Amino acid sequence: MDENILLQCRGICKQFNGIPVLKNVDLDVRRGEVHALMGENGAGKSTIIKIITGVYTMDEGQIYIDGEPVNITCRQDARCSGISVIYQELSLFPALDVTENIFIGQELSRYGFTRKKEMRKRVQELIDKYEFDLDPAAIVDSLSMAQRQMVEILKALSMDAKLIIMDEPTASLSASESEKLFETIDRLRKKGSSILYISHRLEEVYRLSDRLTVMRDGENVGVLTKAEISPQKVTTLMIGHEITEDKNRERRSRYEENCLEVTGLAYKDILTDVSFKAYGGEILGIGGLVGSGRTELIKCIYGAVKPDKGTVTLNEKPVGRSVAKNIRAGFGLVPEDRRNEGFIPLLSIEKNLTISSYDKLAKFGIVSRKKEIDFAEEAIKGYDIRPAMRSLPVGNLSGGNQQKVVLGRWLSRMPKVLLLDEPTAGVDVGVKHELYHMMRALAISGSIVIMVSSDLEELTRISDRILVMQDGRFFEEFSHEMATQSAVLLAASGVHTEEGTAL
């Protein structure tokens, strides 16, 4: 066995209810490398990570650490083997300081008294060693998201972690915060730490990884070196076939009889005099940096928050400030935080799909059970929601299939206006293209589709127009033909470009 390999997984198999989800998976991570793991939602990434960290036990296979076989049956076994994991949802206590968070559950004490001075000294030594921008006495609630990630990393290092697993670590970070995290990862690599990095973002994987393992349908389908990583090769491995691009598609017809008009909208100190029109038949993209007011604008239009002033009209009729009334008027919202705002995890796929359409499924106030079942089954089939079990709780689905449920709930109503906030965040490339297809089909049918996205490639690819927000107002407009990622980013930073039209 190669002495340079820290973690080695061989022939890992796992079944749930007789259905194989991992099939003879091999995975290894070398010392001092960043090894990326990619695959579609449901490919088996989460399952293999949970086996490595002791959340699940494997049915077959063997894990080796430093060339020695280990038996990992619980999280404590993983920690003892030098494995630590940092999830998307950080496990920090906001009211405690950095030192308290790092030593929680393993505090240093003497004669019953906590040795906080010694703990703080040890944390400072770690901070100095890895050149982190942190104060051991800072309250976590006062830190940026990037600094909180650093606290999680320090916690792992304080437990002598040899391997740090990062699961979608930039999901809630801005571009600048993500760059700080990347710098931290580079420092960790130079100090000899090994990192297993799970991400859906190919640009991050290319920026960070020394090698990339791609999974599909519970199997390892390829291991690429940095020189071999390319968008075409990775996406082909992930989904099993090539994806054709449609950047040069024909323009869709504009249905001006379906028009949403926003005039002079203002909200707290976040939105200032926002005005624009959106038409049926088009996908209107809204770009801008984090904090520019994009999400608040969407919520004001939907009626989830009440603006301080301004008007919203749909086909010259005032839009109310009640979510229930707006849904009946033809509005739908796919929120950024799908787990907390987009669906109810414990309810079934069927209930989550039908919950907003009881007005269409009821007669004299009583919901027809047959109509409810038919509605759900048609949506599950039409939007390829997997597994196709309408009784399965949505919380048990992969992120991509959860998003299909959220989007499918509204598409089945054929809304006049669909508002989408970061619709493809955290989903794999194959599901992204399925979601794009759904959005385009809705626009072609004459609906207004308004999409907020931080993904510049996504904005420039599928939007017919792009409005860029800057400091709570629209700064510049781009047509599909003129939009480039660099121009949109410059506009979001407050720089006018030749490609755009100043607003």
C-alpha positions in Angstrom: 0.0 0.0 0.0 1.3 3.5 -0.9 2.7 5.1 2.2 1.6 8.5 1.0 -2.1 7.5 1.3 -3.8 8.6 4.4 -7.4 7.4 3.9 -8.2 4.4 1.7 -11.7 3.0 1.2 -12.0 -0.3 -0.6 -15.1 -2.1 -2.0 -17.6 -0.1 0.1 -21.2 -1.3 -0.3 -24.3 -0.1 1.3 -28.0 -0.9 0.9 -31.2 0.8 2.2 -34.3 -1.4 2.3 -32.7 -3.8 -0.2 -31.8 -1.0 -2.7 -28.0 -0.6 -3.3 -26.8 3.0 -2.9 -23.1 2.3 -2.9 -21.6 -0.4 -5.1 -18.0 -1.4 -4.5 -16.8 2.2 -4.1 -13.1 2.8 -3.9 -11.8 6.2 -2.6 -8.4 7.3 -1.3 -7.0 10.6 0.0 -3.3 11.3 0.1 -1.4 13.2 2.8 -1.4 16.9 2.2 -3.8 16.9 -0.7 -7.2 18.5 -1.4 -9.2 15.7 -2.9 -12.6 16.8 -4.4 -15.7 14.6 -4.6 -18.4 15.4 -7.1 -21.5 13.7 -8.4 -25.2 14.3 -9.0 -27.6 14.5 -6.1 -28.2 10.9 -5.1 -24.9 9.7 -6.6 -23.8 8.4 -3.1 -21.5 11.2 -2.0 -23.3 11.8 1.3 -23.6 8.1 2.0 -19.8 7.4 1.6 -19.0 10.4 3.8 -21.4 9.2 6.5 -19.7 5.8 6.4 -16.3 7.4 6.7 -17.5 9.5 9.7 -19.4 6.7 11.5 -22.9 7.9 10.9 -23.7 4.8 8.8 -22.1 1.4 8.9 -21.1 -0.3 5.7 -22.5 -3.6 4.5 -19.2 -4.6 2.9 -15.8 -3.2 2.4 -12.9 -1.9 4.4 -11.5 1.4 5.5 -7.8 2.0 6.1 -6.1 4.9 7.9 -2.3 5.1 7.5 -2.4 1.7 5.9 -4.0 0.1 8.9 -7.6 -1.3 8.8 -10.0 0.6 11.1 -13.6 -0.2 12.2 -15.6 3.0 12.2 -19.0 2.4 13.7 -19.7 5.8 15.3 -18.6 9.3 15.2 -16.2 8.8 18.1 -14.4 6.1 16.1 -13.9 8.6 13.3 -12.6 11.2 15.6 -10.2 8.7 17.2 -9.0 7.9 13.6 -8.3 11.6 13.0 -11.3 12.3 10.8 -13.4 15.4 11.2 -16.2 16.8 9.1 -17.5 20.3 8.6 -21.1 20.4 7.3 -23.0 23.2 5.5 -24.9 23.9 8.7 -22.2 24.9 11.2 -22.4 23.4 14.6 -21.3 26.5 16.6 -22.8 28.3 19.5 -23.2 31.9 18.5 -23.3 33.3 22.1 -20.0 31.7 23.0 -16.6 33.0 22.1 -14.1 31.3 19.7 -12.2 29.5 22.5 -15.3 28.2 24.2 -16.6 26.8 20.9 -13.4 25.0 20.1 -13.1 23.4 23.5 -16.8 22.7 24.1 -17.2 19.2 25.6 -13.4 18.9 26.2 -12.7 21.9 28.4 -9.3 22.0 30.3 -9.9 22.1 34.1 -8.1 21.7 37.4 -9.8 21.1 40.7 -13.2 21.7 39.1 -12.2 25.1 37.6 -12.0 25.7 33.9 -8.5 26.7 32.7 -9.7 29.3 30.3 -6.4 31.1 30.1 -4.6 27.9 29.0 -7.4 27.1 26.5 -7.1 30.6 25.0 -3.4 30.2 24.8 -3.7 26.9 22.9 -6.2 28.4 20.5 -4.0 31.4 19.8 -1.1 29.0 19.0 -3.3 27.3 16.4 -4.4 30.6 15.0 -0.8 31.7 14.7 0.3 28.4 13.1 -2.4 28.5 10.4 -2.4 32.3 10.0 -6.1 32.6 10.7 -7.8 36.0 10.9 -9.4 35.3 14.3 -9.4 36.5 17.9 -9.8 33.7 20.5 -12.0 36.0 22.6 -14.3 37.1 19.8 -18.0 36.1 20.2 -19.0 33.8 17.3 -22.1 35.8 16.6 -20.0 38.8 15.7 -18.0 36.9 13.1 -18.4 36.7 9.3 -19.5 33.4 7.8 -15.9 32.8 6.5 -14.5 33.4 10.0 -17.1 30.9 11.4 -15.8 28.4 8.9 -12.3 29.0 10.3 -13.6 28.3 13.8 -15.0 24.9 12.7 -11.6 24.2 11.0 -9.8 25.1 14.2 -12.0 22.8 16.2 -11.1 20.0 13.9 -7.3 20.8 14.1 -7.5 21.1 17.9 -8.6 17.4 17.9 -5.5 16.5 15.8 -7.6 15.8 12.7 -5.5 14.2 9.9 -8.4 14.4 7.5 -10.9 17.3 7.3 -14.0 16.7 5.2 -15.8 19.8 4.0 -19.3 19.4 2.7 -20.4 22.3 0.4 -18.4 24.8 2.6 -19.1 27.8 0.4 -22.9 27.3 0.2 -23.6 30.3 2.5 -20.5 32.4 1.7 -20.1 35.5 -0.5 -17.5 35.5 -3.2 -15.0 37.4 -1.0 -15.7 35.1 1.9 -15.2 32.0 -0.3 -11.9 33.4 -1.5 -10.7 33.7 2.2 -11.8 30.1 2.8 -9.8 29.0 -0.3 -6.7 30.8 1.1 -7.2 28.9 4.4 -7.4 25.6 2.6 -4.2 26.4 0.7 -2.5 27.1 4.0 -3.8 23.8 5.5 -2.5 21.9 2.5 1.0 23.4 2.8 1.0 22.5 6.5 0.3 18.9 5.6 -3.4 18.5 6.3 -5.6 16.4 4.0 -9.0 17.7 2.9 -11.8 15.8 1.2 -13.8 18.6 -0.5 -17.4 18.0 -1.6 -18.9 20.6 -3.9 -21.2 21.1 -6.9 -19.2 24.1 -8.1 -16.7 23.0 -10.8 -14.8 26.3 -10.6 -14.0 25.7 -6.9 -12.9 22.2 -7.6 -10.6 23.3 -10.3 -9.2 26.1 -8.1 -8.5 23.9 -5.1 -8.2 20.2 -5.8 -5.2 18.1 -6.6 -7.4 15.2 -7.7 -11.1 14.7 -8.3 -13.3 11.6 -7.8 -16.6 11.5 -9.7 -19.5 9.3 -8.5 -22.6 8.3 -10.4 -25.4 5.9 -9.3 -23.5 4.7 -6.2 -20.3 4.0 -8.1 -16.9 5.6 -8.6 -16.8 6.4 -12.3 -13.5 8.3 -12.6 -10.5 9.8 -10.8 -9.1 12.9 -12.5 -5.8 14.8 -11.9 -5.9 18.6 -11.9 -4.7 18.6 -15.5 -7.5 16.3 -16.6 -10.3 18.4 -15.0 -12.5 20.1 -17.6 -16.2 21.1 -17.5 -17.0 18.8 -20.4 -15.2 15.8 -19.0 -16.6 16.2 -15.5 -20.2 16.8 -16.5 -20.1 13.8 -18.9 -18.8 11.6 -16.1 -21.4 12.9 -13.7 -24.5 12.3 -15.8 -23.2 9.7 -18.3 -23.7 11.7 -21.5 -22.7 15.0 -22.9 -24.8 18.2 -22.4 -25.5 20.4 -25.4 -25.3 24.1 -24.8 -28.0 26.5 -26.0 -26.3 29.9 -25.4 -27.2 30.9 -29.0 -30.9 29.9 -28.8 -33.5 31.9 -30.6 -35.2 34.7 -28.6 -38.6 33.8 -27.1 -41.7 35.8 -28.0 -42.6 38.4 -25.4 -46.2 38.4 -24.2 -46.8 42.0 -23.3 -50.4 41.3 -22.2 -48.8 39.6 -19.1 -46.8 42.4 -17.5 -45.5 42.8 -14.0 -44.7 46.4 -13.1 -42.8 47.6 -10.0 -42.7 51.3 -9.4 -40.7 53.2 -6.7 -40.4 50.3 -4.3 -38.5 51.0 -1.1 -37.9 48.8 2.0 -36.1 49.9 5.1 -32.6 50.9 4.1 -32.2 47.9 1.8 -34.3 48.9 -1.3 -34.3 52.4 -2.7 -36.7 53.5 -5.5 -36.7 50.2 -7.4 -38.7 50.3 -10.7 -38.8 47.8 -13.6 -41.1 45.8 -15.9 -41.1 42.1 -16.6 -43.1 40.3 -19.3 -44.5 36.9 -20.1 -42.4 34.8 -22.2 -39.1 35.9 -20.8 -36.7 34.9 -18.0 -35.6 38.1 -16.3 -32.4 37.6 -14.3 -31.5 39.7 -11.3 -27.9 39.9 -10.4 -25.9 41.7 -7.7 -23.6 41.1 -4.8 -24.8 39.6 -1.5 -26.6 42.4 0.4 -27.6 44.4 -2.7 -31.3 43.8 -1.9 -32.2 41.0 -4.4 -33.9 38.7 -2.0 -35.8 41.5 -0.2 -37.1 42.7 -3.6 -38.4 39.2 -4.5 -40.1 38.9 -1.1 -41.7 42.4 -1.4 -43.2 41.4 -4.8 -44.5 38.1 -3.4 -46.0 39.8 -0.4 -43.9 38.0 2.2 -42.6 41.4 3.5 -44.3 44.8 3.2 -42.4 47.6 1.4 -42.4 51.0 2.9 -43.5 52.6 -0.3 -44.0 51.9 -4.0 -46.5 49.8 -6.0 -46.6 46.4 -7.7 -49.1 45.7 -10.4 -49.8 42.6 -12.5 -51.6 43.5 -15.8 -52.4 46.9 -14.4 -54.1 45.5 -11.4 -52.6 46.3 -7.9 -50.9 43.3 -6.3 -51.9 42.8 -2.7 -49.6 42.5 0.3 -51.0 39.1 1.3 -49.2 35.9 0.2 -52.4 33.9 0.1 -54.1 36.5 -2.2 -51.1 36.7 -4.4 -50.9 32.9 -4.8 -54.5 33.0 -5.9 -53.7 35.8 -8.3 -51.0 33.7 -10.0 -47.8 34.2 -8.1 -45.3 31.5 -7.0 -42.1 31.7 -5.0 -39.1 29.3 -4.9 -37.1 30.7 -1.9 -33.4 30.7 -1.4 -33.6 28.7 1.9 -35.6 25.8 0.6 -35.2 23.6 3.7 -36.6 26.2 6.1 -38.9 28.1 3.7 -39.5 26.0 0.6 -40.9 22.7 1.9 -42.0 20.8 5.0 -39.4 18.1 5.5 -41.6 15.7 7.5 -44.5 15.8 5.0 -44.7 13.5 2.0 -43.8 14.4 -1.5 -47.5 14.3 -2.3 -48.4 16.8 0.4 -45.6 19.2 -0.4 -46.6 19.2 -4.1 -50.3 19.7 -3.5 -50.3 22.0 -0.4 -50.5 25.2 -2.5 -53.2 23.9 -4.8 -56.0 22.8 -2.5 -58.1 25.6 -4.0 -57.9 23.7 -7.3 -58.4 20.3 -5.8 -61.4 21.1 -3.6 -65.1 21.2 -4.2 -67.3 23.0 -1.6 -64.2 23.2 0.6 -63.4 19.5 0.6 -60.2 18.3 -1.1 -60.8 15.4 -3.5 -58.5 12.6 -2.5 -58.4 11.2 -6.0 -57.5 14.6 -7.5 -54.8 15.0 -4.9 -53.2 11.7 -5.7 -53.5 12.2 -9.5 -52.0 15.8 -9.1 -49.0 14.4 -7.2 -48.4 11.4 -9.4 -48.5 13.6 -12.5 -46.0 16.0 -11.0 -43.7 13.3 -9.8 -43.6 11.7 -13.3 -43.5 15.0 -15.2 -40.7 16.5 -13.2 -38.8 13.2 -12.7 -38.8 13.3 -8.9 -36.8 10.4 -7.5 -37.5 8.1 -5.9 -41.1 8.2 -7.4 -42.8 7.5 -4.0 -45.4 10.0 -3.2 -45.6 8.9 0.5 -41.8 9.5 1.1 -41.0 12.5 3.3 -39.3 15.3 1.3 -36.6 15.6 4.0 -35.4 12.2 2.8 -34.7 13.3 -0.8 -31.5 14.6 -2.2 -31.1 18.4 -2.6 -31.9 18.3 -6.3 -35.1 16.3 -5.9 -36.2 18.5 -3.0 -35.8 21.5 -5.4 -37.8 19.7 -8.0 -40.6 19.3 -5.5 -40.5 23.0 -4.6 -40.5 24.1 -8.3 -43.0 21.4 -9.3 -45.5 22.6 -6.7 -45.7 26.0 -8.6 -45.3 24.7 -12.1 -48.3 22.5 -11.7 -50.4 25.6 -11.0 -49.1 27.3 -14.2 -48.4 30.6 -12.4 -48.6 34.0 -14.1 -45.4 35.1 -12.2 -42.8 32.7 -10.8 -40.1 34.2 -8.6 -37.0 32.1 -8.0 -34.2 33.0 -5.5 -31.0 31.0 -6.2 -33.0 28.1 -7.8 -30.0 25.8 -8.5 -27.9 26.5 -5.3 -26.5 23.2 -4.1 -27.8 21.0 -6.9 -25.7 19.1 -9.4 -25.1 19.9 -13.0 -27.6 17.3 -14.3 -30.5 18.6 -12.1 -29.5 22.2 -13.0 -30.3 21.5 -16.6 -33.6 19.8 -15.7 -34.6 22.9 -13.7 -33.5 25.2 -16.5 -35.7 23.2 -18.9 -38.7 23.6 -16.5 -38.1 27.3 -16.2 -37.9 27.8 -20.0 -41.0 25.7 -20.7 -42.9 27.9 -18.2 -41.7 31.1 -19.9 -42.6 29.8 -23.4 -46.1 29.1 -22.1 -46.4 32.9 -21.5 -45.6 33.1 -17.8 -43.2 35.8 -16.3 -40.1 34.1 -14.8 -37.9 36.3 -12.5 -34.7 34.6 -11.3 -32.2 35.9 -8.7 -28.9 34.2 -9.0 -25.3 34.6 -7.7 -24.1 32.2 -10.4 -22.9 34.4 -13.2 -22.6 31.6 -15.7 -26.3 30.7 -14.9 -27.4 34.4 -15.3 -25.7 34.9 -18.6 -26.8 31.6 -20.0 -30.5 31.4 -19.4 -31.7 35.0 -18.8 -33.3 37.0 -21.7 -32.5 40.2 -19.8 -30.4 40.8 -16.7 -31.0 43.6 -14.3 -28.0 44.2 -11.9 -28.7 45.5 -8.4 -26.2 47.7 -6.5 -26.8 49.2 -3.1 -30.6 48.6 -3.1 -31.4 49.8 -6.7 -31.0 48.7 -10.3 -27.6 49.9 -11.7 -27.4 48.4 -15.1 -29.4 46.3 -17.6 -28.0 43.7 -20.1 -29.6 42.0 -23.0 -29.0 38.2 -23.4 -26.7 38.9 -26.4 -24.6 41.5 -24.6 -24.3 39.9 -21.2 -20.9 38.6 -20.1 -19.9 37.3 -16.7 -17.2 39.9 -16.3 -19.6 42.8 -17.3 -22.3 41.6 -14.9 -19.7 41.3 -12.1 -18.4 44.8 -12.8 -21.9 46.3 -12.7 -22.6 44.5 -9.4 -19.5 46.3 -8.1 -20.7 49.7 -9.3 -18.8 50.0 -12.6 -20.7 50.8 -15.8 -19.7 48.8 -18.8 -20.0 49.1 -22.6 -22.1 46.0 -22.8 -24.9 47.3 -20.5 -27.3 50.1 -20.3 -27.1 52.3 -17.2 -30.3 52.6 -15.2 
